[in-house]
Amino acid sequence: SLRSSASFITTLTAAIIQLIGIMIMNKVYEYLSIRLTDWELHRTQTEHEDSFTFKMFMFQFVNFYGSIFYIAFFKGRLTGYPSSYNRIASFRLDECGASGCLIELTQQLAIIMVGKQILNNTLEIVLPRLKVWLRKRDDVEVKENSAKPMRWEDDLNLADLPEHGLFYEYLEMVIQFGFVTLFVAAFPLAPLFALMNNILEVRVDSNKFVTQLRRPLARRAEDIGIWYTVLEAVANLSVITNALVIAITSDFIPRLAYQYGVDDKPGGYGDENTLSGFVEYSLTQANVSHFSDDNKVIDSTFFKDLIADSNNTLKFSDFQYCSFRGFRQHDYSGGIDNYRLFFWQQLCARFVFVIVFEHLVFGIKAIIAWAVPDVPEDIRNEIEKQNFRAKVMLRSMDADIPPSNAGPSQGSEARV
């Protein structure tokens, strides 16, 4: 029923609205990046492009990943607890569902990433063809001439190359790289969707650049510019974010701590290495009679629906305790006390996991970087040989050039 799927539908709708807002704000951030970079008046074109790239990426980073970082690391952590909820202008802060924030994070990632891919590919197919069609429609000479237009006439009606050339292709791939790496622990299917998108992207871009856009002007470049630094920063950040997702967003560490560290498991399981009873153990019971008027749960939709489903045979007074997620002391006599000892144990385990995971991954990365150099040894040796030959040729040419105050020698005239 819709009521049982209300949480999923709400999350799905919010993610779609978020995606629409992201695509709209992309244009706003692009305009801001261009204006800010033009005002800086850089000395060289390379400095101008690097500055524009950095600004554009930072805007896009906040635009695409802002809501994801919020759900992963902030949502539901500042809401408080029954009888002491935190509020802003009489509104309670947002919190995750009963199953935690990991499911919502996965849904948000999937919708934003896949939705962005679908919209971008659709626009890359439709917009160039639309521009070409509009130019041909407005071309009076082509209309008056009934003969088949020449090849150069068709090329004249092709769409212009974007102002920044291949910049937007780089940006699209870097943003996708961020989706694949930053939160892959929450959405393991991200690399698969990225591969499928890249296979389609190759064909879409090849058709766009060959048949719909004017031929770009070739220009020499030393390297990919600041994009290398951006990719390296995203890769390093992804190690930390994935460690935090596993340790903080998910229940992986608390489950391990409960399975192997708790000797008084509920349900009569004692010190058995099992997860049975974890949900009950993770809940805290609060006495509803101790709630203030601002925190009365009788006004919540859950209780209204529950009472309505019982044909009004249930009343609020029938509910003495309510349970919520959190490793706090149970509230039986008055006021919710401090955290239980298990809370501090699993919190320490979370931070230990983050530190060990981060050092392990960075260590493996350093070993691979040392074992697999960026430039193979045979190519590096060949480059050194070519540089040496170039120096020898320059020295021999300098030796053959006569002094400026003397005429050419007989040997040099013979060679000429």
C-alpha atoms as one frame of an Amber mdcrd trajectory, in Angstrom:
protein
   0.000   0.000   0.000   0.996   3.630  -0.325   1.174   4.016   3.446   3.736
   1.226   3.794   5.805   2.713   0.956   5.460   6.321   2.094   9.072   6.601
   3.229  10.450   5.247  -0.059   8.149   7.433  -2.170   9.085  10.529  -0.143
  12.807   9.852  -0.538  12.406   9.161  -4.252  10.409  12.336  -4.838  12.844
  14.456  -2.855  15.802  13.044  -4.818  14.138  13.814  -8.160  13.348  17.382
  -7.083  16.953  17.683  -5.870  18.212  16.511  -9.271  16.102  19.129 -11.075
  17.436  21.830  -8.764  21.010  20.652  -9.352  20.671  20.853 -13.136  19.208
  24.373 -12.874  21.909  25.587 -10.494  24.580  24.238 -12.865  23.863  27.104
 -15.240  23.931  29.647 -12.426  27.286  28.387 -11.170  28.681  28.327 -14.705
  27.790  31.991 -15.178  29.353  32.899 -11.825  32.539  30.991 -12.653  32.944
  32.746 -15.996  32.333  36.191 -14.531  34.637  35.694 -11.546  37.440  34.357
 -13.741  37.124  37.228 -16.229  37.380  39.777 -13.415  40.678  38.253 -12.245
  42.480  39.250 -15.490  45.005  36.443 -15.580  48.290  36.968 -17.373  48.230
  33.792 -19.495  45.568  31.585 -21.024  46.761  28.621 -18.956  46.263  30.510
 -15.702  42.826  31.628 -16.877  41.764  28.063 -17.727  43.120  26.630 -14.466
  41.292  29.247 -12.424  38.029  28.712 -14.293  38.364  24.932 -13.960  38.949
  25.126 -10.216  35.978  27.443  -9.615  33.659  25.425 -11.806  34.615  22.155
 -10.160  34.177  23.521  -6.640  30.725  24.857  -7.505  29.794  21.531  -9.088
  31.228  19.618  -6.132  28.979  21.458  -3.678  26.033  21.301  -6.057  26.149
  17.547  -6.739  27.605  16.191  -3.510  26.215  18.609  -0.912  22.995  16.699
  -0.227  24.864  13.379  -0.278  27.370  14.540   2.348  24.468  15.820   4.459
  22.599  12.505   4.382  25.755  10.468   4.993  27.285  12.374   7.887  24.842
  14.916   9.355  21.230  13.898   8.904  19.625  12.514  12.050  22.631  13.253
  14.286  21.444  16.593  15.650  17.742  15.864  16.143  17.933  15.083  19.849
  15.726  12.424  21.438  12.152  12.092  22.787  11.420  14.673  25.488  14.330
  16.784  24.214  14.095  17.263  20.452  16.106  20.050  18.837  13.968  22.497
  16.886  14.437  25.409  14.523  11.477  27.814  14.426   9.254  25.181  16.093
  10.163  22.587  13.418  11.989  19.401  14.355  15.218  18.700  12.550  15.189
  16.082   9.826  16.041  12.509  10.751  16.539   9.192   8.995  14.116   6.301
   8.891  14.053   3.380  11.290  16.594   1.488   9.171  19.127   4.325   9.266
  20.496   6.699   6.664  22.396   4.189   4.509  19.353   3.164   2.455  18.392
   6.788   1.863  21.991   7.582   0.903  21.969   4.763  -1.650  18.703   5.977
  -3.167  19.961   9.555  -3.367  23.199   8.460  -5.033  21.450   6.240  -7.556
  18.888   8.831  -8.592  21.310  11.767  -8.868  24.043   9.818 -10.649  21.875
   7.864 -13.096  19.479  10.788 -13.612  22.385  13.105 -14.438  23.723  10.598
 -16.971  20.359  10.246 -18.677  19.768  14.016 -18.838  23.279  14.789 -20.110
  23.165  12.160 -22.855  19.700  13.301 -23.888  20.819  16.930 -24.103  23.974
  15.992 -26.035  21.838  14.193 -28.599  18.996  16.704 -28.867  20.599  20.162
 -28.530  23.173  19.950 -31.388  20.565  18.554 -33.774  18.118  21.252 -32.733
  20.689  23.993 -33.387  21.515  22.558 -36.821  17.819  22.313 -37.707  17.191
  25.919 -36.661  20.110  27.174 -38.750  18.960  25.288 -41.800  15.419  26.555
 -41.328  16.603  30.158 -41.141  18.952  29.813 -44.122  17.111  31.692 -46.880
  19.564  30.725 -49.617  19.109  27.032 -48.958  15.343  27.454 -49.124  15.460
  29.279 -52.466  17.886  26.818 -54.018  16.051  23.646 -54.864  19.241  21.769
 -55.700  20.966  19.647 -53.101  23.233  21.859 -50.976  26.978  21.475 -51.252
  29.044  19.886 -48.537  30.456  23.234 -47.403  26.940  24.621 -47.158  25.953
  21.815 -44.798  29.098  22.406 -42.752  28.239  26.098 -42.494  25.008  25.208
 -40.719  26.682  22.989 -38.141  26.519  24.048 -34.501  29.418  25.982 -33.033
  31.816  24.264 -30.667  31.225  25.290 -27.008  33.263  28.273 -25.861  35.516
  26.233 -23.583  35.997  23.334 -25.968  36.339  19.977 -24.265  36.105  21.459
 -20.776  32.559  20.202 -20.224  33.536  16.692 -21.330  36.317  16.690 -18.730
  33.965  18.078 -16.081  31.353  15.425 -16.766  33.891  12.624 -16.396  35.379
  14.092 -13.206  31.953  14.454 -11.579  31.194  10.865 -12.544  34.558   9.817
 -11.096  33.475  11.445  -7.837  30.219   9.479  -7.755  32.101   6.240  -8.422
  34.795   6.747  -5.786  33.495   9.002  -2.995  30.555   6.841  -1.894  31.091
   3.502  -3.593  30.704   1.768  -0.205  27.084   2.943  -0.113  26.346   2.346
  -3.815  28.498  -0.544  -5.142  26.682  -0.487  -8.489  28.084   2.975  -9.293
  31.083   1.606 -11.299  28.713  -0.529 -13.386  26.482   2.426 -14.240  29.588
   4.504 -15.008  30.866   1.820 -17.406  27.511   1.632 -19.170  27.404   5.413
 -19.432  30.949   5.593 -20.839  30.154   3.017 -23.522  27.151   5.091 -24.583
  29.045   8.372 -24.140  31.735   7.336 -26.634  29.178   6.808 -29.394  27.150
   9.920 -28.519  30.208  12.202 -28.445  31.701  10.756 -31.622  28.458  11.351
 -33.492  28.121  14.833 -32.006  31.633  15.998 -32.877  31.686  14.424 -36.355
  28.200  15.186 -37.669  26.694  18.000 -35.576  29.521  20.355 -34.514  32.013
  22.352 -36.500  35.534  21.036 -36.554  37.465  22.271 -33.498  40.754  24.091
 -33.929  43.718  21.997 -32.849  45.749  23.517 -30.038  48.865  22.246 -28.329
  48.720  21.542 -24.587  51.416  20.459 -22.191  49.074  18.231 -20.157  45.496
  18.099 -18.876  46.203  21.063 -16.615  44.652  21.320 -13.177  42.410  18.321
 -13.860  45.196  15.997 -12.695  45.310  17.749  -9.319  41.505  17.616  -9.061
  41.393  13.881  -9.809  44.139  13.166  -7.301  42.336  15.194  -4.613  39.037
  13.364  -5.261  40.802   9.987  -5.101  42.434  10.832  -1.753  39.186  12.224
  -0.349  37.312   9.092  -1.417  39.430   6.969   0.924  38.301   9.040   3.901
  34.644   9.297   2.851  34.282   5.558   2.277  35.879   4.831   5.636  33.414
   7.220   7.290  30.453   5.717   5.419  31.350   2.224   6.604  32.157   3.299
  10.152  29.586   6.032  10.838  26.718   5.871   8.344  26.252   2.106   8.411
  25.785  -0.216  11.395  28.735  -2.399  10.416  30.904  -1.489  13.428  28.106
  -1.546  16.066  27.008  -4.963  14.802  30.544  -6.339  15.091  30.928  -4.805
  18.545  27.606  -6.306  19.620  28.331  -9.709  18.103  31.732 -10.194  19.712
  31.760  -7.731  22.628  28.391  -7.962  24.389  27.911 -10.712  26.955  24.366
  -9.850  28.065  22.493 -10.119  24.767  18.682  -9.895  25.055  16.539 -12.887
  24.237  18.602 -15.354  26.258  21.518 -15.496  23.805  24.067 -14.556  26.486
  27.618 -14.354  25.192  26.998 -16.227  21.930  28.646 -14.710  18.841  25.365
 -13.878  17.128  23.535 -10.795  15.918  20.228 -12.006  17.324  18.726  -9.358
  19.554  20.791  -6.491  18.109  17.761  -4.402  17.116  16.244  -4.706  20.580
  19.607  -3.924  22.169  20.074  -0.803  20.043  16.728   0.705  21.098  16.174
   2.954  24.082  12.834   3.042  25.884  11.426   6.415  26.938   8.494   6.998
  29.292   5.922   9.042  27.340   4.480  10.513  30.546   7.709  12.490  30.986
   7.414  14.283  27.656   6.803  18.011  27.574   3.904  19.470  25.619   6.221
  20.338  22.732   7.306  16.713  22.441   3.981  14.932  22.766   3.961  12.074
  20.283   0.165  11.921  20.291   0.209  14.488  17.500   2.450  12.364  15.302
   1.050  10.763  12.158   2.156   7.333  13.349  -0.011   7.370  16.465  -2.976
   8.911  14.672  -2.867   6.148  12.037  -2.367   3.480  14.687  -5.374   4.665
  16.695  -7.480   5.004  13.519  -6.583   1.461  12.388  -7.762   0.115  15.756
 -11.214   1.696  15.270 -10.456   4.034  18.145 -10.157   1.139  20.611  -6.618
   2.360  21.442  -5.886   5.574  23.282  -2.719   7.502  23.893  -2.834   6.531
  27.563  -2.424   2.901  26.502   1.121   3.654  25.399   3.469   3.931  28.358
   6.827   3.636  26.597   8.177   4.396  23.157  11.436   3.108  21.694  13.933
   5.016  19.581  17.360   4.285  18.112  20.185   5.206  20.432  22.387   3.546
  23.012  21.088   5.552  25.978  20.009   4.474  29.438  16.374   3.398  29.483
  13.905   5.940  30.880  11.727   4.116  33.396  11.525   6.585  36.280  12.208
  10.023  34.855  14.468  11.649  32.314  16.728   9.857  29.846  20.146   9.396
  31.427  23.540   9.386  29.788  24.755   7.012  27.117  25.359   3.388  27.901
  28.887   2.004  28.057  28.335   0.218  24.745  27.884   3.590  23.017  31.418
   4.654  23.932  32.824   1.250  23.046  31.347   1.224  19.558  32.300   4.909
  19.082  35.946   4.098  19.816  35.712   1.109  17.459  34.401   3.392  14.691
  37.330   5.792  14.950  39.865   2.962  15.164  38.390   1.461  11.993  38.633
   4.801  10.151  42.292   5.249  11.099  43.271   1.653  10.239  41.313   1.668
   6.958  42.762   5.010   5.855  46.372   4.039   6.636  45.966   0.646   4.987
  44.547   2.016   1.733  47.049   4.857   1.481  49.852   2.390   2.194  48.690
   0.066  -0.596  48.390   3.079  -2.910  51.971   4.147  -2.144  53.276   0.627
  -2.796  51.459   0.408  -6.134  52.693   3.889  -7.136  56.247   2.796  -6.364
  55.935  -0.563  -8.138  54.136   0.808 -11.214  55.765   4.107 -12.264  53.857
   6.649 -14.328  56.418   6.335 -17.150  57.768   2.827 -17.956  61.529   2.422
 -17.615  62.178   1.677 -21.314  60.255   4.784 -22.377  62.067   6.903 -19.793
  65.425   5.619 -21.081  64.422   6.377 -24.670  63.418   9.923 -23.694  66.780
  10.426 -21.991  68.564   9.143 -25.105  66.664  11.571 -27.321  67.443  14.452
 -24.981  71.126  13.494 -24.999  71.205  13.324 -28.812  69.531  16.726 -29.006
  72.173  18.232 -26.699  74.988  16.690 -28.764  73.502  18.083 -31.989  73.142
  21.547 -30.461  76.769  21.507 -29.299  78.005  20.433 -32.728  75.977  23.178
 -34.385  77.384  25.763 -31.959  80.910  24.589 -32.793  80.315  25.066 -36.539
  78.905  28.609 -36.232  81.683  31.166 -36.960  82.227  34.293 -34.842  79.971
  37.231 -35.694  82.886  39.523 -36.732  84.395  37.038 -39.175  83.199  35.865
 -42.517  82.159  32.325 -43.288  84.936  29.794 -43.460  85.735  27.768 -46.502
  84.398  24.640 -44.891  81.092  26.245 -44.096  80.755  27.586 -47.639  81.356
  24.133 -49.003  78.694  22.707 -46.798  76.238  25.370 -47.868
